[in-house]
Amino acid sequence: MQEILGLYPSWYVPTIGSAWVMGIIGTIHVLASHTSVGASWLFALLETKAVRENKPELMEYIKKYGVFLLVFSYIIGSITGPGIWYAITVASPKGVGGLIHNFVWVWAAEWVYFTVEVIGVYALVYLIGKIDPRTHLKLTWVFALASWATMLLIVGILSFMMWLGNENWYQTGSTLDAFFNLNFFAHLGLRTAFMFAIAGAVGGILAATMKNETVRTDITRFLAKMGLAGVFLGMIMWMWYVQTLPENAKIIMQTQLPGYIAPTLFAVLAATIIYFAWSAWKPLQLKQGFAVAMTAVIAIAGLWPEERSRESIRKPYVAGQYIYSNQTISRDVPGKQIESNLPLIAEKGVLATHPFVPETLRTITATNRLQAGEFVAKVMCANCHSMEASGLRPMVKKLQGSTDVEQIKAYLGGALYHGLIPYMPRIPLPEMERQLVAEYLASLSKHTMTLSQTQTHASNTLVMKGD
Ligand code: HEC
């Protein structure tokens, strides 16, 4: 059996937790990347029309949108893409490690396609009007297919993070078993649909600036049709996607997501449909400012709740239903020679086995109990429960202000050991460490109580879960 937990130092982000940092960067990245993949398909489809119907004037628009993409999507995308890597590497080193051990060649392949994509967009903008239209059209299709291939490869990785949906990979450790998981096709369909919708909305920003009214009408209608197709396809894909989610995700969706999420998403959906329908009907009335506003609505009220939910419903896991988001490995994966950390934690505790415990906390004395409790709580719980009074599932709120150590300890027992709450991971801390965490949490409660006297109802309302 292992002697040391394979853990890295924890990145502690007060109040919002590291998951939100990821969520914010991720949302910006998704906006930029889906816009560019969607636009690549728009270019290919629109240019096919331009060549078939001999309408070279449409190419003017593709040029404009292409330059816009270079400045907007590719710069923002290339900043936030590595940004995600930096953030997840500190927020979730075990999670990233797990992904790299499965998908290193998938990422390598993705990188090749990405290179084709970036060279493609430069070449296609630069070569408009300089080479024969049919050759240019081929170039644009290469750009579109390469762009979509990057999405396809990343979606395989993202959906592995959600879950596998079967036992194969745990036994074989094979990349294909990891990649073609239950969730993959529905997720790919969903993102593909979304890319059409967002590229349609962003496209309006540039369509509104076209001087020639016939061209403007043509393009705005084209965008609207593409956007509507994306929205309707997206709704179907969403229904399929939900069917492929694991049980814990369904429970969290039903019971844990903030109440505003579902109504907000429906409102955005309705607004998007109306927006596209209206711009198809009255293309010349579409103003640039309005298209900008619509893009912002989709990004802020649509994408953010969606990305946030996807991060939340995966809980308690960060990847493959074997790594908790606090970095603990929760099951054996024979196919990868990975062993669960839980038996070691149960037997020896975190303080004796975590490689980054300060020497002063290795042995518990009368004076370091609180710090030791804080260490265990921050390493094992803070990824999902904020230790501050507000933010992500604050610990003190769970305790409803209780400062009674025995009571808290009993309550923690209910949460930590049974794995009965499907979305709260089983973390079998030994008796001693549960005691230390309870003492630390009691001190947190005391502290917040003196800060805000509003929590007067305090300890007697605490539901006893017992152990
Ligand atoms: C992977 C994320 C995650 C980690 C890590 C985590 N929790 Fe939780 N915990 C949850 C979720 C999700 C819930 C249920 C949602 C809610 O009630 O807000 C929950 C609920 C709880 C509850 C309330 C249980 C009940 O009966 O309603 C307690 C107590 C608790 N956690 C304690 C802890 C402690 C102590 C740790 C660290 C040793 C910890 N949690 C680590 C996600 C986590």
Residues whose N, C-alpha, C, O or C-beta is under 5 A from the ligand:
A	BS01	HEC	P316 Y324 S325 N326 M380 C381 C384 R393 K398 Y411 L412 A415 Y423 M424 P425 I427
